[in-house]
């Protein structure tokens, strides 16, 4: 057993990796590698944030018609001061809110479910996590190309999690050496 704070699959010193450690990861009782545990924690956090965001978006759908029209009028006035004309009706705003709620809600639920299953050592879980973050990364990259530069932070997390899952210790844990 590795001492606390030490990854059992990391080499003891520089140089060649310890192949015994990689094969030790194939044991049925092998612990979850630390980096995969970090991915699991990040997925739980991302899932909770996604579900919370979906619930916040859904709050916007229960606003009465008059309140939504008033809020849109205030926004149109603020944009008019900057020389931008708002051509958005209440129904279009509700449709956008619904799409945002669905996207963040599906992300949150899938992230939470995959994080709960990441300890299972199946190839399906491995590829599920990789494909999930690949799809999320593609959507975030598309948003960045559209000008939403704030997507760079979650894109970095998605790329990090994919890189960790393709790491030697994670592949060994899931039997993909």
C-alpha positions as CSV (number, residue, x, y, z in Angstrom):
1,X,0.0,0.0,0.0
2,X,1.2,3.5,-0.9
3,X,1.9,6.0,1.9
4,X,-0.6,8.8,2.3
5,X,-0.2,11.6,-0.2
6,X,1.6,9.4,-2.7
7,X,0.0,8.0,-5.9
8,X,0.6,4.3,-5.9
9,X,1.0,4.4,-9.7
10,X,3.7,7.1,-9.8
11,X,7.4,6.1,-10.2
12,X,9.4,6.3,-7.0
13,X,12.1,8.4,-8.7
14,X,12.8,9.9,-12.0
15,X,13.7,7.8,-15.0
16,X,11.7,4.9,-16.4
17,X,8.2,4.3,-15.1
18,X,7.6,1.4,-12.7
19,X,5.7,-1.1,-14.8
20,X,4.9,-3.2,-11.7
21,X,2.7,-0.2,-10.5
22,X,0.8,-0.2,-13.8
23,X,0.1,-3.9,-13.5
24,X,-0.8,-3.4,-9.9
25,X,-3.6,-1.1,-11.1
26,X,-5.2,-4.1,-12.8
27,X,-5.8,-5.9,-9.5
28,X,-9.5,-6.1,-8.6
29,X,-9.0,-4.4,-5.3
30,X,-6.8,-1.6,-6.6
31,X,-7.7,1.9,-5.3
32,X,-9.1,4.6,-7.6
33,X,-6.1,6.5,-8.9
34,X,-5.8,10.0,-7.4
35,X,-6.1,11.8,-10.7
36,X,-9.3,9.8,-11.6
37,X,-10.6,10.7,-8.1
38,X,-10.0,14.4,-9.0
39,X,-12.0,13.9,-12.2
40,X,-14.8,12.3,-10.1
41,X,-14.8,15.2,-7.7
42,X,-14.8,17.8,-10.5
43,X,-17.7,15.9,-12.2
44,X,-19.8,16.0,-9.0
45,X,-19.1,19.7,-8.7
46,X,-19.9,20.3,-12.4
47,X,-23.1,18.2,-12.1
48,X,-24.3,20.1,-9.1
49,X,-23.6,23.4,-10.8
50,X,-25.4,22.2,-13.9
51,X,-28.5,21.1,-12.0
52,X,-28.5,24.4,-10.0
53,X,-28.2,26.4,-13.2
54,X,-31.1,24.5,-14.7
55,X,-33.3,25.2,-11.7
56,X,-32.4,28.9,-11.9
57,X,-33.3,29.0,-15.5
58,X,-36.6,27.2,-14.8
59,X,-37.5,30.0,-12.4
60,X,-37.5,32.4,-15.3
61,X,-40.2,30.3,-17.0
62,X,-42.7,30.7,-14.2
63,X,-42.7,34.5,-14.3
64,X,-46.0,35.9,-15.4
65,X,-46.4,37.4,-18.9
66,X,-46.5,41.0,-17.5
67,X,-43.4,40.7,-15.5
68,X,-41.5,39.2,-18.4
69,X,-42.7,42.0,-20.8
70,X,-41.6,44.5,-18.2
71,X,-38.2,43.0,-17.8
72,X,-37.7,42.9,-21.6
73,X,-38.8,46.5,-21.9
74,X,-36.1,47.5,-19.3
75,X,-33.5,45.5,-21.2
76,X,-34.6,47.0,-24.5
77,X,-34.3,50.5,-23.0
78,X,-30.8,49.8,-21.6
79,X,-29.7,48.4,-25.0
80,X,-31.2,51.3,-26.9
81,X,-28.9,53.7,-24.9
82,X,-26.0,51.8,-26.4
83,X,-27.4,51.9,-29.9
84,X,-28.6,48.3,-30.0
85,X,-32.2,47.4,-30.9
86,X,-33.7,44.4,-29.0
87,X,-36.0,42.4,-31.3
88,X,-37.0,39.7,-28.8
89,X,-40.5,38.8,-27.7
90,X,-41.6,37.0,-24.5
91,X,-42.2,33.7,-26.3
92,X,-38.7,33.8,-27.9
93,X,-37.2,34.6,-24.5
94,X,-39.1,31.7,-22.9
95,X,-37.8,29.4,-25.6
96,X,-34.2,30.5,-25.0
97,X,-34.6,30.0,-21.3
98,X,-36.0,26.5,-21.9
99,X,-33.1,25.5,-24.1
100,X,-30.6,26.8,-21.6
101,X,-32.4,24.9,-18.8
102,X,-32.3,21.7,-20.8
103,X,-28.6,22.0,-21.8
104,X,-27.4,22.7,-18.3
105,X,-29.8,20.2,-16.7
106,X,-28.8,17.4,-19.0
107,X,-25.1,18.2,-18.4
108,X,-25.7,18.2,-14.7
109,X,-27.6,15.0,-14.5
110,X,-25.2,13.1,-16.9
111,X,-22.1,14.5,-15.1
112,X,-23.5,13.4,-11.7
113,X,-24.5,9.9,-12.9
114,X,-21.1,9.3,-14.6
115,X,-19.3,10.6,-11.4
116,X,-21.3,8.2,-9.3
117,X,-20.3,5.3,-11.6
118,X,-16.7,6.2,-12.2
119,X,-15.5,3.8,-9.5
120,X,-16.9,0.9,-11.5
121,X,-14.0,-0.5,-13.5
122,X,-15.8,-1.0,-16.8
123,X,-14.7,0.1,-20.3
124,X,-18.1,1.7,-20.7
125,X,-17.6,4.1,-17.8
126,X,-14.2,5.0,-19.1
127,X,-15.5,5.8,-22.6
128,X,-18.6,7.4,-21.2
129,X,-16.5,9.9,-19.3
130,X,-14.2,10.6,-22.2
131,X,-17.0,11.0,-24.8
132,X,-19.1,13.1,-22.3
133,X,-16.2,15.5,-21.8
134,X,-15.4,15.4,-25.5
135,X,-18.9,16.5,-26.4
136,X,-18.9,19.2,-23.7
137,X,-15.5,20.4,-24.9
138,X,-16.8,20.6,-28.5
139,X,-19.8,22.6,-27.4
140,X,-17.6,24.9,-25.4
141,X,-15.1,25.3,-28.3
142,X,-18.0,26.2,-30.6
143,X,-19.1,28.8,-28.0
144,X,-15.6,30.3,-27.9
145,X,-15.6,30.5,-31.7
146,X,-18.8,32.4,-31.5
147,X,-17.2,34.9,-29.2
148,X,-18.0,33.6,-25.7
149,X,-14.4,33.7,-24.3
150,X,-15.6,32.9,-20.8
151,X,-16.0,29.3,-22.0
152,X,-12.2,28.9,-21.9
153,X,-12.2,27.9,-18.2
154,X,-14.7,25.0,-18.5
155,X,-13.1,24.0,-21.7
156,X,-9.8,23.8,-19.8
157,X,-11.4,21.5,-17.2
158,X,-12.9,19.3,-20.0
159,X,-9.5,19.0,-21.7
160,X,-7.8,18.2,-18.3
161,X,-10.4,15.5,-17.5
162,X,-9.9,13.9,-21.0
163,X,-6.2,14.0,-20.6
164,X,-6.4,12.4,-17.1
165,X,-8.6,9.6,-18.4
166,X,-6.1,8.8,-21.2
167,X,-3.3,8.8,-18.7
168,X,-1.5,5.5,-18.0
169,X,-2.8,5.0,-14.5
170,X,-6.4,5.6,-15.5
171,X,-6.2,3.3,-18.5
172,X,-4.6,0.7,-16.3
173,X,-7.3,1.1,-13.7
174,X,-10.0,0.4,-16.4
175,X,-8.0,-2.5,-17.9
176,X,-7.0,-0.6,-21.1
177,X,-3.2,-0.9,-20.9
